[in-house]
Amino acid sequence: MSYLGRVKGVLEISKFGLYVSIPIFLMCTLANNTENIQKFMGNRCYIVYPPEAPRPQSPEELREMAREFARKKNIN
């Protein structure tokens, strides 16, 4: 029974080593070269802003339009 426990321990240690070594290896090979970073990440647009809408009128313009509308309504 103790032999099975030792095998499981070796398996867990090797899995942990693999899980830690793969990101480190990828970082060393891909992230150290700036051309690779530009190739993988630089050409993608992660934030896409919607086109700018027309600006709302200023409060003064709205007041003037309301006054003109009231004048036209009172004249007719």
PDB file with one MODEL, atoms N, CA, C and O in Angstrom:
MODEL        1
ATOM      1  N   MET A   1       0.818  -1.191   0.000  1.00  0.00           N
ATOM      2  CA  MET A   1       0.000   0.000   0.000  1.00  0.00           C
ATOM      3  C   MET A   1       0.859   1.252   0.000  1.00  0.00           C
ATOM      4  O   MET A   1       0.496   2.256  -0.613  1.00  0.00           O
ATOM      5  N   SER A   2       1.990   1.201   0.679  1.00  0.00           N
ATOM      6  CA  SER A   2       2.841   2.382   0.733  1.00  0.00           C
ATOM      7  C   SER A   2       3.465   2.668  -0.638  1.00  0.00           C
ATOM      8  O   SER A   2       3.793   3.815  -0.940  1.00  0.00           O
ATOM      9  N   TYR A   3       3.629   1.634  -1.466  1.00  0.00           N
ATOM     10  CA  TYR A   3       4.184   1.837  -2.806  1.00  0.00           C
ATOM     11  C   TYR A   3       3.235   2.676  -3.657  1.00  0.00           C
ATOM     12  O   TYR A   3       3.683   3.549  -4.400  1.00  0.00           O
ATOM     13  N   LEU A   4       1.925   2.421  -3.557  1.00  0.00           N
ATOM     14  CA  LEU A   4       0.938   3.209  -4.302  1.00  0.00           C
ATOM     15  C   LEU A   4       0.964   4.666  -3.864  1.00  0.00           C
ATOM     16  O   LEU A   4       0.834   5.560  -4.699  1.00  0.00           O
ATOM     17  N   GLY A   5       1.128   4.918  -2.587  1.00  0.00           N
ATOM     18  CA  GLY A   5       1.203   6.285  -2.090  1.00  0.00           C
ATOM     19  C   GLY A   5       2.409   7.016  -2.644  1.00  0.00           C
ATOM     20  O   GLY A   5       2.328   8.205  -2.954  1.00  0.00           O
ATOM     21  N   ARG A   6       3.518   6.324  -2.771  1.00  0.00           N
ATOM     22  CA  ARG A   6       4.734   6.933  -3.299  1.00  0.00           C
ATOM     23  C   ARG A   6       4.579   7.244  -4.782  1.00  0.00           C
ATOM     24  O   ARG A   6       5.064   8.278  -5.241  1.00  0.00           O
ATOM     25  N   VAL A   7       3.920   6.384  -5.537  1.00  0.00           N
ATOM     26  CA  VAL A   7       3.696   6.604  -6.970  1.00  0.00           C
ATOM     27  C   VAL A   7       2.789   7.804  -7.181  1.00  0.00           C
ATOM     28  O   VAL A   7       3.017   8.619  -8.075  1.00  0.00           O
ATOM     29  N   LYS A   8       1.759   7.905  -6.350  1.00  0.00           N
ATOM     30  CA  LYS A   8       0.860   9.057  -6.470  1.00  0.00           C
ATOM     31  C   LYS A   8       1.584  10.349  -6.134  1.00  0.00           C
ATOM     32  O   LYS A   8       1.323  11.381  -6.752  1.00  0.00           O
ATOM     33  N   GLY A   9       2.481  10.309  -5.174  1.00  0.00           N
ATOM     34  CA  GLY A   9       3.246  11.496  -4.814  1.00  0.00           C
ATOM     35  C   GLY A   9       4.154  11.946  -5.952  1.00  0.00           C
ATOM     36  O   GLY A   9       4.255  13.137  -6.245  1.00  0.00           O
ATOM     37  N   VAL A  10       4.817  10.976  -6.594  1.00  0.00           N
ATOM     38  CA  VAL A  10       5.684  11.308  -7.727  1.00  0.00           C
ATOM     39  C   VAL A  10       4.849  11.874  -8.869  1.00  0.00           C
ATOM     40  O   VAL A  10       5.264  12.827  -9.529  1.00  0.00           O
ATOM     41  N   LEU A  11       3.683  11.296  -9.105  1.00  0.00           N
ATOM     42  CA  LEU A  11       2.804  11.788 -10.157  1.00  0.00           C
ATOM     43  C   LEU A  11       2.359  13.222  -9.877  1.00  0.00           C
ATOM     44  O   LEU A  11       2.349  14.055 -10.784  1.00  0.00           O
ATOM     45  N   GLU A  12       1.996  13.513  -8.642  1.00  0.00           N
ATOM     46  CA  GLU A  12       1.560  14.853  -8.289  1.00  0.00           C
ATOM     47  C   GLU A  12       2.697  15.858  -8.442  1.00  0.00           C
ATOM     48  O   GLU A  12       2.487  16.969  -8.928  1.00  0.00           O
ATOM     49  N   ILE A  13       3.896  15.469  -8.029  1.00  0.00           N
ATOM     50  CA  ILE A  13       5.043  16.363  -8.160  1.00  0.00           C
ATOM     51  C   ILE A  13       5.365  16.614  -9.624  1.00  0.00           C
ATOM     52  O   ILE A  13       5.680  17.741 -10.007  1.00  0.00           O
ATOM     53  N   SER A  14       5.289  15.576 -10.443  1.00  0.00           N
ATOM     54  CA  SER A  14       5.579  15.767 -11.876  1.00  0.00           C
ATOM     55  C   SER A  14       4.501  16.612 -12.544  1.00  0.00           C
ATOM     56  O   SER A  14       4.827  17.432 -13.402  1.00  0.00           O
ATOM     57  N   LYS A  15       3.232  16.444 -12.185  1.00  0.00           N
ATOM     58  CA  LYS A  15       2.169  17.287 -12.744  1.00  0.00           C
ATOM     59  C   LYS A  15       2.368  18.737 -12.344  1.00  0.00           C
ATOM     60  O   LYS A  15       2.213  19.635 -13.171  1.00  0.00           O
ATOM     61  N   PHE A  16       2.710  18.975 -11.081  1.00  0.00           N
ATOM     62  CA  PHE A  16       2.949  20.333 -10.618  1.00  0.00           C
ATOM     63  C   PHE A  16       4.118  20.959 -11.374  1.00  0.00           C
ATOM     64  O   PHE A  16       4.052  22.119 -11.778  1.00  0.00           O
ATOM     65  N   GLY A  17       5.169  20.199 -11.559  1.00  0.00           N
ATOM     66  CA  GLY A  17       6.319  20.702 -12.311  1.00  0.00           C
ATOM     67  C   GLY A  17       5.957  21.047 -13.743  1.00  0.00           C
ATOM     68  O   GLY A  17       6.431  22.046 -14.284  1.00  0.00           O
ATOM     69  N   LEU A  18       5.124  20.233 -14.353  1.00  0.00           N
ATOM     70  CA  LEU A  18       4.680  20.504 -15.718  1.00  0.00           C
ATOM     71  C   LEU A  18       3.803  21.740 -15.770  1.00  0.00           C
ATOM     72  O   LEU A  18       3.958  22.571 -16.665  1.00  0.00           O
ATOM     73  N   TYR A  19       2.892  21.875 -14.831  1.00  0.00           N
ATOM     74  CA  TYR A  19       1.997  23.039 -14.799  1.00  0.00           C
ATOM     75  C   TYR A  19       2.768  24.339 -14.577  1.00  0.00           C
ATOM     76  O   TYR A  19       2.368  25.391 -15.077  1.00  0.00           O
ATOM     77  N   VAL A  20       3.857  24.271 -13.838  1.00  0.00           N
ATOM     78  CA  VAL A  20       4.645  25.472 -13.584  1.00  0.00           C
ATOM     79  C   VAL A  20       5.607  25.759 -14.735  1.00  0.00           C
ATOM     80  O   VAL A  20       5.837  26.919 -15.076  1.00  0.00           O
ATOM     81  N   SER A  21       6.165  24.716 -15.330  1.00  0.00           N
ATOM     82  CA  SER A  21       7.197  24.914 -16.349  1.00  0.00           C
ATOM     83  C   SER A  21       6.631  25.369 -17.691  1.00  0.00           C
ATOM     84  O   SER A  21       7.312  26.098 -18.412  1.00  0.00           O
ATOM     85  N   ILE A  22       5.424  24.973 -18.053  1.00  0.00           N
ATOM     86  CA  ILE A  22       4.869  25.368 -19.355  1.00  0.00           C
ATOM     87  C   ILE A  22       4.677  26.878 -19.447  1.00  0.00           C
ATOM     88  O   ILE A  22       5.126  27.454 -20.438  1.00  0.00           O
ATOM     89  N   PRO A  23       4.046  27.566 -18.494  1.00  0.00           N
ATOM     90  CA  PRO A  23       3.937  29.025 -18.619  1.00  0.00           C
ATOM     91  C   PRO A  23       5.289  29.736 -18.595  1.00  0.00           C
ATOM     92  O   PRO A  23       5.485  30.732 -19.292  1.00  0.00           O
ATOM     93  N   ILE A  24       6.219  29.220 -17.791  1.00  0.00           N
ATOM     94  CA  ILE A  24       7.547  29.839 -17.750  1.00  0.00           C
ATOM     95  C   ILE A  24       8.246  29.673 -19.092  1.00  0.00           C
ATOM     96  O   ILE A  24       8.870  30.614 -19.584  1.00  0.00           O
ATOM     97  N   PHE A  25       8.152  28.504 -19.683  1.00  0.00           N
ATOM     98  CA  PHE A  25       8.765  28.256 -20.992  1.00  0.00           C
ATOM     99  C   PHE A  25       8.141  29.153 -22.060  1.00  0.00           C
ATOM    100  O   PHE A  25       8.856  29.744 -22.869  1.00  0.00           O
ATOM    101  N   LEU A  26       6.822  29.257 -22.063  1.00  0.00           N
ATOM    102  CA  LEU A  26       6.160  30.105 -23.058  1.00  0.00           C
ATOM    103  C   LEU A  26       6.517  31.573 -22.859  1.00  0.00           C
ATOM    104  O   LEU A  26       6.707  32.301 -23.834  1.00  0.00           O
ATOM    105  N   MET A  27       6.610  32.009 -21.624  1.00  0.00           N
ATOM    106  CA  MET A  27       6.986  33.394 -21.367  1.00  0.00           C
ATOM    107  C   MET A  27       8.400  33.663 -21.863  1.00  0.00           C
ATOM    108  O   MET A  27       8.656  34.701 -22.473  1.00  0.00           O
ATOM    109  N   CYS A  28       9.304  32.753 -21.611  1.00  0.00           N
ATOM    110  CA  CYS A  28      10.696  32.961 -22.039  1.00  0.00           C
ATOM    111  C   CYS A  28      10.827  32.936 -23.555  1.00  0.00           C
ATOM    112  O   CYS A  28      11.623  33.695 -24.108  1.00  0.00           O
ATOM    113  N   THR A  29      10.085  32.104 -24.229  1.00  0.00           N
ATOM    114  CA  THR A  29      10.241  31.995 -25.680  1.00  0.00           C
ATOM    115  C   THR A  29       9.429  33.048 -26.439  1.00  0.00           C
ATOM    116  O   THR A  29       9.894  33.562 -27.456  1.00  0.00           O
ATOM    117  N   LEU A  30       8.244  33.371 -25.969  1.00  0.00           N
ATOM    118  CA  LEU A  30       7.383  34.283 -26.725  1.00  0.00           C
ATOM    119  C   LEU A  30       7.465  35.724 -26.252  1.00  0.00           C
ATOM    120  O   LEU A  30       7.502  36.636 -27.077  1.00  0.00           O
ATOM    121  N   ALA A  31       7.494  35.948 -24.961  1.00  0.00           N
ATOM    122  CA  ALA A  31       7.375  37.310 -24.444  1.00  0.00           C
ATOM    123  C   ALA A  31       8.687  38.073 -24.482  1.00  0.00           C
ATOM    124  O   ALA A  31       8.667  39.303 -24.431  1.00  0.00           O
ATOM    125  N   ASN A  32       9.806  37.412 -24.568  1.00  0.00           N
ATOM    126  CA  ASN A  32      11.072  38.128 -24.604  1.00  0.00           C
ATOM    127  C   ASN A  32      11.336  38.764 -25.958  1.00  0.00           C
ATOM    128  O   ASN A  32      12.143  39.689 -26.047  1.00  0.00           O
ATOM    129  N   ASN A  33      10.691  38.306 -26.999  1.00  0.00           N
ATOM    130  CA  ASN A  33      10.872  38.860 -28.327  1.00  0.00           C
ATOM    131  C   ASN A  33       9.709  39.806 -28.615  1.00  0.00           C
ATOM    132  O   ASN A  33       8.556  39.376 -28.657  1.00  0.00           O
ATOM    133  N   THR A  34      10.002  41.076 -28.811  1.00  0.00           N
ATOM    134  CA  THR A  34       8.932  42.056 -29.014  1.00  0.00           C
ATOM    135  C   THR A  34       8.194  41.843 -30.327  1.00  0.00           C
ATOM    136  O   THR A  34       7.023  42.207 -30.434  1.00  0.00           O
ATOM    137  N   GLU A  35       8.841  41.270 -31.318  1.00  0.00           N
ATOM    138  CA  GLU A  35       8.149  40.988 -32.581  1.00  0.00           C
ATOM    139  C   GLU A  35       7.027  39.970 -32.375  1.00  0.00           C
ATOM    140  O   GLU A  35       5.961  40.073 -32.980  1.00  0.00           O
ATOM    141  N   ASN A  36       7.282  38.995 -31.521  1.00  0.00           N
ATOM    142  CA  ASN A  36       6.243  38.009 -31.227  1.00  0.00           C
ATOM    143  C   ASN A  36       5.058  38.653 -30.522  1.00  0.00           C
ATOM    144  O   ASN A  36       3.906  38.330 -30.814  1.00  0.00           O
ATOM    145  N   ILE A  37       5.339  39.561 -29.597  1.00  0.00           N
ATOM    146  CA  ILE A  37       4.247  40.231 -28.882  1.00  0.00           C
ATOM    147  C   ILE A  37       3.405  41.031 -29.859  1.00  0.00           C
ATOM    148  O   ILE A  37       2.177  40.998 -29.793  1.00  0.00           O
ATOM    149  N   GLN A  38       4.058  41.749 -30.766  1.00  0.00           N
ATOM    150  CA  GLN A  38       3.307  42.517 -31.759  1.00  0.00           C
ATOM    151  C   GLN A  38       2.512  41.601 -32.674  1.00  0.00           C
ATOM    152  O   GLN A  38       1.389  41.931 -33.055  1.00  0.00           O
ATOM    153  N   LYS A  39       3.078  40.461 -33.029  1.00  0.00           N
ATOM    154  CA  LYS A  39       2.382  39.534 -33.917  1.00  0.00           C
ATOM    155  C   LYS A  39       1.151  38.934 -33.255  1.00  0.00           C
ATOM    156  O   LYS A  39       0.108  38.799 -33.896  1.00  0.00           O
ATOM    157  N   PHE A  40       1.257  38.576 -31.990  1.00  0.00           N
ATOM    158  CA  PHE A  40       0.140  37.923 -31.321  1.00  0.00           C
ATOM    159  C   PHE A  40      -0.874  38.894 -30.744  1.00  0.00           C
ATOM    160  O   PHE A  40      -2.074  38.627 -30.804  1.00  0.00           O
ATOM    161  N   MET A  41      -0.428  40.015 -30.185  1.00  0.00           N
ATOM    162  CA  MET A  41      -1.337  40.895 -29.474  1.00  0.00           C
ATOM    163  C   MET A  41      -1.495  42.267 -30.108  1.00  0.00           C
ATOM    164  O   MET A  41      -2.557  42.876 -29.978  1.00  0.00           O
ATOM    165  N   GLY A  42      -0.502  42.760 -30.771  1.00  0.00           N
ATOM    166  CA  GLY A  42      -0.521  44.126 -31.263  1.00  0.00           C
ATOM    167  C   GLY A  42      -1.501  44.378 -32.385  1.00  0.00           C
ATOM    168  O   GLY A  42      -1.964  45.507 -32.550  1.00  0.00           O
ATOM    169  N   ASN A  43      -1.827  43.379 -33.148  1.00  0.00           N
ATOM    170  CA  ASN A  43      -2.712  43.568 -34.296  1.00  0.00           C
ATOM    171  C   ASN A  43      -4.182  43.415 -33.947  1.00  0.00           C
ATOM    172  O   ASN A  43      -5.043  43.611 -34.804  1.00  0.00           O
ATOM    173  N   ARG A  44      -4.478  43.072 -32.713  1.00  0.00           N
ATOM    174  CA  ARG A  44      -5.870  42.887 -32.300  1.00  0.00           C
ATOM    175  C   ARG A  44      -6.359  44.124 -31.571  1.00  0.00           C
ATOM    176  O   ARG A  44      -5.636  44.726 -30.777  1.00  0.00           O
ATOM    177  N   CYS A  45      -7.571  44.483 -31.849  1.00  0.00           N
ATOM    178  CA  CYS A  45      -8.167  45.629 -31.182  1.00  0.00           C
ATOM    179  C   CYS A  45      -9.130  45.088 -30.133  1.00  0.00           C
ATOM    180  O   CYS A  45     -10.215  44.610 -30.466  1.00  0.00           O
ATOM    181  N   TYR A  46      -8.735  45.164 -28.872  1.00  0.00           N
ATOM    182  CA  TYR A  46      -9.544  44.579 -27.821  1.00  0.00           C
ATOM    183  C   TYR A  46     -10.685  45.485 -27.393  1.00  0.00           C
ATOM    184  O   TYR A  46     -11.740  45.001 -26.985  1.00  0.00           O
ATOM    185  N   ILE A  47     -10.485  46.805 -27.480  1.00  0.00           N
ATOM    186  CA  ILE A  47     -11.528  47.741 -27.087  1.00  0.00           C
ATOM    187  C   ILE A  47     -12.009  48.443 -28.346  1.00  0.00           C
ATOM    188  O   ILE A  47     -11.250  49.161 -28.997  1.00  0.00           O
ATOM    189  N   VAL A  48     -13.259  48.235 -28.681  1.00  0.00           N
ATOM    190  CA  VAL A  48     -13.832  48.866 -29.860  1.00  0.00           C
ATOM    191  C   VAL A  48     -14.889  49.842 -29.371  1.00  0.00           C
ATOM    192  O   VAL A  48     -15.920  49.448 -28.826  1.00  0.00           O
ATOM    193  N   TYR A  49     -14.613  51.115 -29.576  1.00  0.00           N
ATOM    194  CA  TYR A  49     -15.547  52.137 -29.142  1.00  0.00           C
ATOM    195  C   TYR A  49     -16.581  52.379 -30.236  1.00  0.00           C
ATOM    196  O   TYR A  49     -16.240  52.331 -31.418  1.00  0.00           O
ATOM    197  N   PRO A  50     -17.832  52.636 -29.874  1.00  0.00           N
ATOM    198  CA  PRO A  50     -18.838  52.930 -30.896  1.00  0.00           C
ATOM    199  C   PRO A  50     -18.550  54.299 -31.509  1.00  0.00           C
ATOM    200  O   PRO A  50     -17.868  55.123 -30.900  1.00  0.00           O
ATOM    201  N   PRO A  51     -19.069  54.541 -32.715  1.00  0.00           N
ATOM    202  CA  PRO A  51     -18.844  55.850 -33.312  1.00  0.00           C
ATOM    203  C   PRO A  51     -19.499  56.941 -32.474  1.00  0.00           C
ATOM    204  O   PRO A  51     -20.504  56.713 -31.800  1.00  0.00           O
ATOM    205  N   GLU A  52     -18.915  58.112 -32.530  1.00  0.00           N
ATOM    206  CA  GLU A  52     -19.403  59.203 -31.698  1.00  0.00           C
ATOM    207  C   GLU A  52     -20.720  59.723 -32.246  1.00  0.00           C
ATOM    208  O   GLU A  52     -20.853  59.973 -33.444  1.00  0.00           O
ATOM    209  N   ALA A  53     -21.671  59.881 -31.378  1.00  0.00           N
ATOM    210  CA  ALA A  53     -22.992  60.384 -31.753  1.00  0.00           C
ATOM    211  C   ALA A  53     -22.931  61.901 -31.861  1.00  0.00           C
ATOM    212  O   ALA A  53     -22.015  62.528 -31.329  1.00  0.00           O
ATOM    213  N   PRO A  54     -23.903  62.490 -32.545  1.00  0.00           N
ATOM    214  CA  PRO A  54     -23.907  63.946 -32.603  1.00  0.00           C
ATOM    215  C   PRO A  54     -24.115  64.530 -31.209  1.00  0.00           C
ATOM    216  O   PRO A  54     -24.846  63.980 -30.386  1.00  0.00           O
ATOM    217  N   ARG A  55     -23.468  65.632 -30.976  1.00  0.00           N
ATOM    218  CA  ARG A  55     -23.542  66.275 -29.664  1.00  0.00           C
ATOM    219  C   ARG A  55     -24.930  66.862 -29.436  1.00  0.00           C
ATOM    220  O   ARG A  55     -25.532  67.400 -30.365  1.00  0.00           O
ATOM    221  N   PRO A  56     -25.443  66.767 -28.221  1.00  0.00           N
ATOM    222  CA  PRO A  56     -26.741  67.390 -27.931  1.00  0.00           C
ATOM    223  C   PRO A  56     -26.589  68.916 -27.923  1.00  0.00           C
ATOM    224  O   PRO A  56     -25.501  69.454 -27.720  1.00  0.00           O
ATOM    225  N   GLN A  57     -27.699  69.575 -28.147  1.00  0.00           N
ATOM    226  CA  GLN A  57     -27.656  71.028 -28.177  1.00  0.00           C
ATOM    227  C   GLN A  57     -27.430  71.578 -26.775  1.00  0.00           C
ATOM    228  O   GLN A  57     -27.779  70.955 -25.773  1.00  0.00           O
ATOM    229  N   SER A  58     -26.839  72.758 -26.738  1.00  0.00           N
ATOM    230  CA  SER A  58     -26.574  73.374 -25.446  1.00  0.00           C
ATOM    231  C   SER A  58     -27.890  73.877 -24.844  1.00  0.00           C
ATOM    232  O   SER A  58     -28.862  74.077 -25.573  1.00  0.00           O
ATOM    233  N   PRO A  59     -27.932  74.081 -23.545  1.00  0.00           N
ATOM    234  CA  PRO A  59     -29.175  74.564 -22.918  1.00  0.00           C
ATOM    235  C   PRO A  59     -29.637  75.910 -23.473  1.00  0.00           C
ATOM    236  O   PRO A  59     -30.838  76.161 -23.574  1.00  0.00           O
ATOM    237  N   GLU A  60     -28.693  76.771 -23.831  1.00  0.00           N
ATOM    238  CA  GLU A  60     -29.080  78.064 -24.388  1.00  0.00           C
ATOM    239  C   GLU A  60     -29.792  77.901 -25.723  1.00  0.00           C
ATOM    240  O   GLU A  60     -30.792  78.568 -25.991  1.00  0.00           O
ATOM    241  N   GLU A  61     -29.265  77.004 -26.562  1.00  0.00           N
ATOM    242  CA  GLU A  61     -29.907  76.754 -27.861  1.00  0.00           C
ATOM    243  C   GLU A  61     -31.305  76.169 -27.668  1.00  0.00           C
ATOM    244  O   GLU A  61     -32.233  76.534 -28.389  1.00  0.00           O
ATOM    245  N   LEU A  62     -31.458  75.277 -26.712  1.00  0.00           N
ATOM    246  CA  LEU A  62     -32.772  74.684 -26.461  1.00  0.00           C
ATOM    247  C   LEU A  62     -33.768  75.728 -25.959  1.00  0.00           C
ATOM    248  O   LEU A  62     -34.935  75.714 -26.349  1.00  0.00           O
ATOM    249  N   ARG A  63     -33.305  76.637 -25.093  1.00  0.00           N
ATOM    250  CA  ARG A  63     -34.188  77.704 -24.607  1.00  0.00           C
ATOM    251  C   ARG A  63     -34.619  78.614 -25.751  1.00  0.00           C
ATOM    252  O   ARG A  63     -35.781  79.012 -25.841  1.00  0.00           O
ATOM    253  N   GLU A  64     -33.655  78.940 -26.634  1.00  0.00           N
ATOM    254  CA  GLU A  64     -33.982  79.805 -27.773  1.00  0.00           C
ATOM    255  C   GLU A  64     -34.982  79.115 -28.701  1.00  0.00           C
ATOM    256  O   GLU A  64     -35.896  79.764 -29.211  1.00  0.00           O
ATOM    257  N   MET A  65     -34.825  77.824 -28.924  1.00  0.00           N
ATOM    258  CA  MET A  65     -35.783  77.091 -29.767  1.00  0.00           C
ATOM    259  C   MET A  65     -37.161  77.080 -29.117  1.00  0.00           C
ATOM    260  O   MET A  65     -38.171  77.214 -29.807  1.00  0.00           O
ATOM    261  N   ALA A  66     -37.212  76.922 -27.796  1.00  0.00           N
ATOM    262  CA  ALA A  66     -38.496  76.919 -27.095  1.00  0.00           C
ATOM    263  C   ALA A  66     -39.159  78.284 -27.197  1.00  0.00           C
ATOM    264  O   ALA A  66     -40.374  78.376 -27.370  1.00  0.00           O
ATOM    265  N   ARG A  67     -38.365  79.343 -27.090  1.00  0.00           N
ATOM    266  CA  ARG A  67     -38.928  80.689 -27.222  1.00  0.00           C
ATOM    267  C   ARG A  67     -39.490  80.920 -28.626  1.00  0.00           C
ATOM    268  O   ARG A  67     -40.578  81.474 -28.786  1.00  0.00           O
ATOM    269  N   GLU A  68     -38.737  80.489 -29.637  1.00  0.00           N
ATOM    270  CA  GLU A  68     -39.218  80.651 -31.018  1.00  0.00           C
ATOM    271  C   GLU A  68     -40.493  79.845 -31.240  1.00  0.00           C
ATOM    272  O   GLU A  68     -41.422  80.311 -31.899  1.00  0.00           O
ATOM    273  N   PHE A  69     -40.533  78.642 -30.690  1.00  0.00           N
ATOM    274  CA  PHE A  69     -41.731  77.821 -30.833  1.00  0.00           C
ATOM    275  C   PHE A  69     -42.930  78.491 -30.145  1.00  0.00           C
ATOM    276  O   PHE A  69     -44.041  78.498 -30.676  1.00  0.00           O
ATOM    277  N   ALA A  70     -42.682  79.051 -28.956  1.00  0.00           N
ATOM    278  CA  ALA A  70     -43.782  79.727 -28.227  1.00  0.00           C
ATOM    279  C   ALA A  70     -44.235  80.967 -29.002  1.00  0.00           C
ATOM    280  O   ALA A  70     -45.435  81.235 -29.057  1.00  0.00           O
ATOM    281  N   ARG A  71     -43.305  81.742 -29.610  1.00  0.00           N
ATOM    282  CA  ARG A  71     -43.675  82.909 -30.399  1.00  0.00           C
ATOM    283  C   ARG A  71     -44.531  82.508 -31.593  1.00  0.00           C
ATOM    284  O   ARG A  71     -45.550  83.137 -31.880  1.00  0.00           O
ATOM    285  N   LYS A  72     -44.099  81.440 -32.296  1.00  0.00           N
ATOM    286  CA  LYS A  72     -44.863  80.983 -33.469  1.00  0.00           C
ATOM    287  C   LYS A  72     -46.256  80.509 -33.048  1.00  0.00           C
ATOM    288  O   LYS A  72     -47.237  80.732 -33.758  1.00  0.00           O
ATOM    289  N   LYS A  73     -46.331  79.862 -31.903  1.00  0.00           N
ATOM    290  CA  LYS A  73     -47.615  79.362 -31.435  1.00  0.00           C
ATOM    291  C   LYS A  73     -48.535  80.520 -31.053  1.00  0.00           C
ATOM    292  O   LYS A  73     -49.736  80.468 -31.317  1.00  0.00           O
ATOM    293  N   ASN A  74     -47.983  81.561 -30.435  1.00  0.00           N
ATOM    294  CA  ASN A  74     -48.782  82.730 -30.041  1.00  0.00           C
ATOM    295  C   ASN A  74     -49.209  83.562 -31.269  1.00  0.00           C
ATOM    296  O   ASN A  74     -50.275  84.178 -31.254  1.00  0.00           O
ATOM    297  N   ILE A  75     -48.400  83.582 -32.307  1.00  0.00           N
ATOM    298  CA  ILE A  75     -48.737  84.362 -33.505  1.00  0.00           C
ATOM    299  C   ILE A  75     -49.900  83.692 -34.253  1.00  0.00           C
ATOM    300  O   ILE A  75     -50.805  84.377 -34.729  1.00  0.00           O
ATOM    301  N   ASN A  76     -49.877  82.379 -34.354  1.00  0.00           N
ATOM    302  CA  ASN A  76     -50.927  81.666 -35.111  1.00  0.00           C
ATOM    303  C   ASN A  76     -52.136  81.531 -34.316  1.00  0.00           C
ATOM    304  O   ASN A  76     -53.122  80.962 -34.783  1.00  0.00           O
TER     305      ASN A  76
ENDMDL
END
